[in-house]
Amino acid sequence: MTARLSIEQATVTYRQAGRGLLTAVDAVDLEVGAGEVVGLVGESGCGKSTLARAVCGLEPLASGRILLEGEPVGRLGLRSRDPRLRRIQMVFQNPYASLNPRRRVGSQIEDGRRVAAGTALSVTELLESVGLDAAAAAKYPHEFSGGQRQRVAIARAMATGPDLLIGDEPIASLDASLQARVAALMRTVALEHGASLLFISHDLAVVRVIADRIAVMQSGRIVEQGPAEQVWSAPQHPYTRRLLAAIPIADGLGRLPTV
């Protein structure tokens, strides 16, 4: 499979007052293929979100490099966004914080369509692709539930016609009953629009049912990666086994929910 995203020895460090350097991401190698869904899992604070921000150009690399279809991804500057970075879109954990509360959602989705230079689906088509009707375009973010706001955020991200969609803990703030449905929706929408998906979560059970491959992160390092069922059924690293042991067994686990 051709790599759409290549992360090569990526390292991100922070300087702490009086404590020297903190290595948040430590020499990570990871690939996401064209049309592939990769789940990145690990406990809070392990460096998953920092890596996602580096992929989007929001965090500088101390060393290593990130390539999108062979082209280097640089840091996002203060000027207009590099067109290459527009091909990478992120859905954040808190959809209310990432949407402008003073603007109707249709106009916010339209912003993304302008980036796509007329090649994107219409606002109505984008809303319908995430299970919302055309009337949603005239509403403000506060008029939606948390799950609906996340659907709007997905539609806005896809409006740019991205090559890579990143979900940075996009289900963490949702009710348990909605988490698997929104995760499955992200997979469906990304693949139907020709995008790859890097889905970041601490919930290995949800990641298992939407991802083609899983990478497990601990203390800034990838400690295990492989096909989803292989990582689930025959984990090699003790940390992965601990994550699996902490998952409650529920009926229906292992099936994609209806979106």
DODO-718921 format. One record per residue (C-alpha): residue in one letter; x, y, z. Coordinates in steps of 0.1 Angstrom, whole numbers, plus 5000, padded with zeros to 4 digits. Example, Ala and Ser with C-alpha at 12.3 -4.5 7.8 and 13.67 -1.06 7.14 Angstrom:
2
+---------+------+-------+------+
| residuo | east | north |   up |
+---------+------+-------+------+
|       a | 5123 |  4955 | 5078 |
|       s | 5137 |  4989 | 5071 |
+---------+------+-------+------+
END
This chain:
259
+---------+------+-------+------+
| residuo | east | north |   up |
+---------+------+-------+------+
|       m | 5000 |  5000 | 5000 |
|       t | 5013 |  5035 | 4990 |
|       a | 5020 |  5057 | 5021 |
|       r | 4999 |  5088 | 5021 |
|       l | 5014 |  5100 | 5054 |
|       s | 5049 |  5091 | 5065 |
|       i | 5062 |  5100 | 5099 |
|       e | 5099 |  5093 | 5102 |
|       q | 5118 |  5095 | 5135 |
|       a | 5095 |  5123 | 5146 |
|       t | 5106 |  5139 | 5179 |
|       v | 5088 |  5167 | 5197 |
|       t | 5103 |  5183 | 5228 |
|       y | 5092 |  5210 | 5253 |
|       r | 5115 |  5231 | 5275 |
|       q | 5103 |  5231 | 5311 |
|       a | 5113 |  5259 | 5335 |
|       g | 5140 |  5245 | 5358 |
|       r | 5135 |  5210 | 5346 |
|       g | 5152 |  5208 | 5312 |
|       l | 5137 |  5192 | 5281 |
|       l | 5106 |  5170 | 5281 |
|       t | 5104 |  5146 | 5252 |
|       a | 5067 |  5143 | 5244 |
|       v | 5072 |  5123 | 5211 |
|       d | 5103 |  5102 | 5209 |
|       a | 5116 |  5091 | 5174 |
|       v | 5082 |  5079 | 5161 |
|       d | 5079 |  5060 | 5128 |
|       l | 5043 |  5056 | 5115 |
|       e | 5026 |  5054 | 5081 |
|       v | 4991 |  5058 | 5069 |
|       g | 4983 |  5044 | 5035 |
|       a | 4960 |  5057 | 5009 |
|       g | 4925 |  5048 | 5018 |
|       e | 4936 |  5033 | 5051 |
|       v | 4923 |  5039 | 5086 |
|       v | 4950 |  5037 | 5113 |
|       g | 4941 |  5039 | 5150 |
|       l | 4967 |  5054 | 5174 |
|       v | 4959 |  5044 | 5210 |
|       g | 4974 |  5050 | 5244 |
|       e | 4967 |  5065 | 5278 |
|       s | 4962 |  5102 | 5283 |
|       g | 4995 |  5121 | 5283 |
|       c | 5014 |  5095 | 5262 |
|       g | 5020 |  5120 | 5233 |
|       k | 4992 |  5110 | 5209 |
|       s | 4977 |  5145 | 5206 |
|       t | 5012 |  5161 | 5204 |
|       l | 5020 |  5139 | 5174 |
|       a | 4987 |  5148 | 5157 |
|       r | 4994 |  5185 | 5162 |
|       a | 5029 |  5180 | 5146 |
|       v | 5013 |  5163 | 5116 |
|       c | 4991 |  5193 | 5112 |
|       g | 5020 |  5217 | 5115 |
|       l | 5009 |  5230 | 5149 |
|       e | 5039 |  5217 | 5167 |
|       p | 5075 |  5220 | 5155 |
|       l | 5097 |  5189 | 5153 |
|       a | 5129 |  5188 | 5172 |
|       s | 5141 |  5161 | 5147 |
|       g | 5127 |  5137 | 5121 |
|       r | 5103 |  5146 | 5094 |
|       i | 5067 |  5143 | 5083 |
|       l | 5057 |  5137 | 5047 |
|       l | 5023 |  5139 | 5030 |
|       e | 5026 |  5119 | 4997 |
|       g | 5063 |  5125 | 4997 |
|       e | 5061 |  5162 | 5004 |
|       p | 5075 |  5176 | 5037 |
|       v | 5049 |  5190 | 5061 |
|       g | 5063 |  5222 | 5077 |
|       r | 5052 |  5241 | 5107 |
|       l | 5021 |  5263 | 5104 |
|       g | 5032 |  5299 | 5104 |
|       l | 5014 |  5333 | 5111 |
|       r | 5007 |  5339 | 5074 |
|       s | 4982 |  5321 | 5052 |
|       r | 4981 |  5284 | 5056 |
|       d | 5004 |  5264 | 5032 |
|       p | 4982 |  5248 | 5006 |
|       r | 4998 |  5215 | 5014 |
|       l | 4986 |  5217 | 5050 |
|       r | 4950 |  5223 | 5038 |
|       r | 4951 |  5187 | 5026 |
|       i | 4953 |  5177 | 5062 |
|       q | 4923 |  5183 | 5084 |
|       m | 4916 |  5176 | 5121 |
|       v | 4885 |  5169 | 5141 |
|       f | 4892 |  5179 | 5177 |
|       q | 4879 |  5165 | 5210 |
|       n | 4855 |  5193 | 5218 |
|       p | 4833 |  5202 | 5189 |
|       y | 4817 |  5232 | 5206 |
|       a | 4851 |  5248 | 5212 |
|       s | 4862 |  5242 | 5176 |
|       l | 4831 |  5257 | 5160 |
|       n | 4824 |  5295 | 5160 |
|       p | 4793 |  5300 | 5183 |
|       r | 4784 |  5332 | 5165 |
|       r | 4782 |  5318 | 5130 |
|       r | 4757 |  5295 | 5114 |
|       v | 4772 |  5261 | 5107 |
|       g | 4764 |  5264 | 5070 |
|       s | 4787 |  5294 | 5066 |
|       q | 4814 |  5276 | 5085 |
|       i | 4812 |  5246 | 5062 |
|       e | 4812 |  5270 | 5033 |
|       d | 4846 |  5283 | 5044 |
|       g | 4860 |  5248 | 5038 |
|       r | 4844 |  5246 | 5004 |
|       r | 4861 |  5278 | 4993 |
|       v | 4895 |  5262 | 5001 |
|       a | 4886 |  5233 | 4978 |
|       a | 4881 |  5258 | 4949 |
|       g | 4847 |  5246 | 4938 |
|       t | 4855 |  5209 | 4938 |
|       a | 4838 |  5200 | 4971 |
|       l | 4803 |  5187 | 4976 |
|       s | 4776 |  5213 | 4984 |
|       v | 4769 |  5222 | 5020 |
|       t | 4737 |  5202 | 5019 |
|       e | 4755 |  5171 | 5005 |
|       l | 4782 |  5174 | 5032 |
|       l | 4756 |  5177 | 5060 |
|       e | 4737 |  5147 | 5045 |
|       s | 4769 |  5127 | 5044 |
|       v | 4771 |  5130 | 5082 |
|       g | 4735 |  5122 | 5088 |
|       l | 4721 |  5158 | 5091 |
|       d | 4695 |  5174 | 5070 |
|       a | 4698 |  5206 | 5049 |
|       a | 4680 |  5227 | 5076 |
|       a | 4710 |  5222 | 5099 |
|       a | 4729 |  5248 | 5078 |
|       a | 4708 |  5276 | 5092 |
|       k | 4714 |  5267 | 5128 |
|       y | 4741 |  5278 | 5153 |
|       p | 4763 |  5253 | 5171 |
|       h | 4745 |  5257 | 5205 |
|       e | 4713 |  5244 | 5188 |
|       f | 4729 |  5209 | 5184 |
|       s | 4736 |  5181 | 5207 |
|       g | 4773 |  5171 | 5214 |
|       g | 4771 |  5142 | 5189 |
|       q | 4755 |  5165 | 5163 |
|       r | 4781 |  5191 | 5167 |
|       q | 4808 |  5166 | 5161 |
|       r | 4790 |  5156 | 5129 |
|       v | 4791 |  5192 | 5119 |
|       a | 4828 |  5193 | 5127 |
|       i | 4834 |  5163 | 5105 |
|       a | 4814 |  5178 | 5076 |
|       r | 4834 |  5210 | 5079 |
|       a | 4867 |  5191 | 5078 |
|       m | 4857 |  5171 | 5048 |
|       a | 4845 |  5203 | 5029 |
|       t | 4881 |  5211 | 5020 |
|       g | 4885 |  5178 | 5002 |
|       p | 4914 |  5166 | 5024 |
|       d | 4937 |  5137 | 5017 |
|       l | 4942 |  5130 | 5054 |
|       l | 4916 |  5134 | 5082 |
|       i | 4928 |  5132 | 5118 |
|       g | 4905 |  5126 | 5147 |
|       d | 4922 |  5138 | 5179 |
|       e | 4902 |  5121 | 5206 |
|       p | 4870 |  5130 | 5187 |
|       i | 4847 |  5108 | 5207 |
|       a | 4861 |  5114 | 5242 |
|       s | 4836 |  5142 | 5251 |
|       l | 4806 |  5122 | 5238 |
|       d | 4782 |  5099 | 5257 |
|       a | 4792 |  5063 | 5256 |
|       s | 4762 |  5054 | 5235 |
|       l | 4774 |  5078 | 5208 |
|       q | 4811 |  5071 | 5207 |
|       a | 4812 |  5040 | 5185 |
|       r | 4786 |  5056 | 5161 |
|       v | 4807 |  5088 | 5156 |
|       a | 4839 |  5067 | 5152 |
|       a | 4822 |  5046 | 5126 |
|       l | 4809 |  5077 | 5108 |
|       m | 4844 |  5092 | 5106 |
|       r | 4856 |  5060 | 5089 |
|       t | 4827 |  5059 | 5065 |
|       v | 4829 |  5096 | 5055 |
|       a | 4867 |  5096 | 5052 |
|       l | 4868 |  5066 | 5029 |
|       e | 4838 |  5077 | 5008 |
|       h | 4855 |  5110 | 5001 |
|       g | 4889 |  5093 | 4993 |
|       a | 4907 |  5104 | 5024 |
|       s | 4928 |  5084 | 5048 |
|       l | 4921 |  5085 | 5085 |
|       l | 4944 |  5087 | 5115 |
|       f | 4921 |  5081 | 5145 |
|       i | 4935 |  5089 | 5179 |
|       s | 4919 |  5075 | 5210 |
|       h | 4925 |  5059 | 5244 |
|       d | 4896 |  5035 | 5237 |
|       l | 4911 |  5004 | 5221 |
|       a | 4878 |  4987 | 5219 |
|       v | 4863 |  5014 | 5196 |
|       v | 4895 |  5017 | 5175 |
|       r | 4895 |  4979 | 5169 |
|       v | 4862 |  4980 | 5150 |
|       i | 4871 |  5010 | 5127 |
|       a | 4908 |  5007 | 5121 |
|       d | 4927 |  4986 | 5095 |
|       r | 4959 |  4989 | 5116 |
|       i | 4966 |  4999 | 5152 |
|       a | 4996 |  5016 | 5167 |
|       v | 5001 |  5016 | 5204 |
|       m | 5019 |  5045 | 5221 |
|       q | 5035 |  5046 | 5255 |
|       s | 5055 |  5075 | 5269 |
|       g | 5060 |  5091 | 5235 |
|       r | 5071 |  5059 | 5217 |
|       i | 5053 |  5035 | 5194 |
|       v | 5057 |  5002 | 5213 |
|       e | 5036 |  4980 | 5190 |
|       q | 5017 |  4982 | 5157 |
|       g | 5001 |  4959 | 5133 |
|       p | 4968 |  4948 | 5117 |
|       a | 4939 |  4956 | 5141 |
|       e | 4928 |  4920 | 5147 |
|       q | 4964 |  4909 | 5152 |
|       v | 4971 |  4936 | 5179 |
|       w | 4937 |  4927 | 5195 |
|       s | 4940 |  4890 | 5195 |
|       a | 4977 |  4885 | 5199 |
|       p | 4993 |  4915 | 5215 |
|       q | 5031 |  4914 | 5218 |
|       h | 5039 |  4942 | 5242 |
|       p | 5031 |  4941 | 5279 |
|       y | 5016 |  4976 | 5277 |
|       t | 4992 |  4966 | 5250 |
|       r | 4982 |  4936 | 5270 |
|       r | 4975 |  4959 | 5300 |
|       l | 4953 |  4981 | 5278 |
|       l | 4933 |  4951 | 5266 |
|       a | 4929 |  4938 | 5301 |
|       a | 4913 |  4970 | 5312 |
|       i | 4886 |  4969 | 5286 |
|       p | 4851 |  4957 | 5299 |
|       i | 4836 |  4930 | 5277 |
|       a | 4802 |  4941 | 5262 |
|       d | 4777 |  4925 | 5238 |
|       g | 4783 |  4935 | 5202 |
|       l | 4820 |  4943 | 5206 |
|       g | 4838 |  4939 | 5174 |
|       r | 4810 |  4950 | 5150 |
|       l | 4807 |  4984 | 5133 |
|       p | 4776 |  5002 | 5146 |
|       t | 4750 |  5017 | 5123 |
|       v | 4758 |  5053 | 5115 |
+---------+------+-------+------+
END
